[in-house]
Amino acid sequence: MRISIFRRAHFNAAHRLHVHSWPEEKNVEVFGLCNSSNFHGHNYELEVKVTGEVDPITGMLIDLKDLKDLIKIEIEDRFDHKNLNLDVKEFKTLNPTAENICYVIWQILSAKLPDELDVTIRLFETPRNYVEYPA
């Protein structure tokens, strides 16, 4: 039986949308207030979807406590109350847009879970704006 389970998590983080190779005027034009040199923050809501075959012996796809701990250690501890541009190595050269944050989270978690499990990440930057990978 193929099934999906979901786990929600939360983290607060600051960031600045900025392309270093562009002049300041273009950054302001494209990113507006999100380009503030003082940064700005979001209360991110994260939804992790894991899909695969249920183990016929345990009756589980994955132990939800293990998934909870993985998200806590690999995502929440890494991103929560951080300035993504300054404190998170993945965003030293990658613009921390919602799209890129979502993809980075997918990369991190996918690398830590068994290959036979499919992982989908949904990241809410605001209650009305969210991204999902893979699409």
C-alpha positions in Angstrom: 0.0 0.0 0.0 1.4 3.4 -1.0 0.6 6.2 1.4 1.6 9.7 2.4 2.2 11.1 5.8 2.7 14.8 6.8 4.6 16.6 9.4 4.3 20.4 10.1 7.0 22.5 11.6 7.7 26.2 12.2 10.7 28.5 12.2 11.3 32.3 12.2 14.0 33.7 10.1 15.2 37.0 8.6 16.5 37.4 5.1 17.2 40.0 2.4 16.5 39.4 -1.3 19.4 40.7 -3.2 21.5 39.9 -6.2 25.1 41.1 -5.6 26.0 41.5 -9.2 23.1 43.9 -9.8 23.2 47.7 -9.1 21.3 48.8 -6.0 18.6 50.4 -8.1 17.8 47.2 -9.9 17.6 45.2 -6.6 15.2 47.8 -5.2 13.1 47.7 -8.4 12.9 43.9 -8.4 12.7 43.1 -4.7 11.2 46.3 -3.2 11.0 46.3 0.5 12.4 42.7 0.6 15.7 44.2 -0.4 16.1 46.2 2.8 19.7 46.3 3.9 18.3 45.8 7.5 16.7 42.5 6.4 13.1 41.5 7.2 11.6 38.4 8.7 8.9 35.8 8.3 7.2 33.2 10.5 7.7 30.3 8.1 5.3 27.3 8.3 6.7 24.1 6.9 4.9 21.0 5.7 6.8 17.9 4.9 5.1 15.1 3.0 6.7 11.7 2.8 5.2 9.1 0.4 6.1 5.5 0.0 5.1 1.9 0.7 3.9 0.9 4.2 6.1 -1.7 5.9 3.9 -4.8 6.1 5.4 -5.8 9.5 5.3 -2.5 11.3 2.3 -1.0 9.5 4.2 2.3 9.2 5.7 4.2 6.4 8.1 6.0 8.7 8.2 6.5 12.5 6.7 10.0 12.9 9.0 10.6 15.9 12.0 10.0 13.7 10.6 12.4 11.1 9.9 15.0 13.8 13.4 14.7 15.2 15.0 14.9 11.7 13.0 18.1 10.9 14.0 19.6 14.3 17.7 18.9 13.9 18.2 19.5 10.2 15.8 22.4 9.6 14.4 24.1 12.7 17.7 24.2 14.6 19.5 25.3 11.4 17.1 28.0 10.3 15.1 29.2 13.4 15.9 32.7 14.6 18.7 33.0 12.0 19.5 35.5 9.4 19.5 33.2 6.4 21.9 35.4 4.4 24.5 35.6 7.1 24.0 32.5 9.3 23.1 29.6 6.9 25.8 28.3 4.7 23.4 27.3 1.9 22.5 31.0 1.4 25.9 32.6 1.4 25.7 32.7 -2.4 22.1 31.7 -3.0 19.3 34.3 -2.8 17.1 33.1 0.0 13.8 33.4 -1.8 10.9 31.2 -0.7 11.5 29.1 -3.7 15.2 28.6 -2.9 14.5 28.0 0.8 12.0 25.3 -0.1 14.4 23.6 -2.5 17.2 23.7 0.1 15.0 22.1 2.7 14.0 19.4 0.2 17.7 18.7 -0.6 18.6 18.4 3.1 15.7 16.1 4.1 15.8 14.0 1.0 19.5 13.3 1.6 18.6 12.0 5.1 15.7 9.8 4.3 15.7 6.4 2.5 15.8 6.7 -1.3 12.5 4.7 -1.7 10.6 7.6 0.0 9.4 10.5 -2.0 9.6 13.9 -0.2 7.5 17.0 -1.0 8.1 20.3 0.8 5.5 23.0 1.2 6.8 26.2 2.7 4.5 29.0 3.7 6.2 32.4 3.8 2.9 34.0 4.8 -0.6 32.5 5.3 -1.4 33.4 1.7 2.0 32.9 0.0 3.6 29.4 -0.3 5.8 27.3 -2.5 6.0 23.6 -3.0 8.8 21.3 -4.3 8.7 19.2 -6.3 5.8 20.8 -8.1 
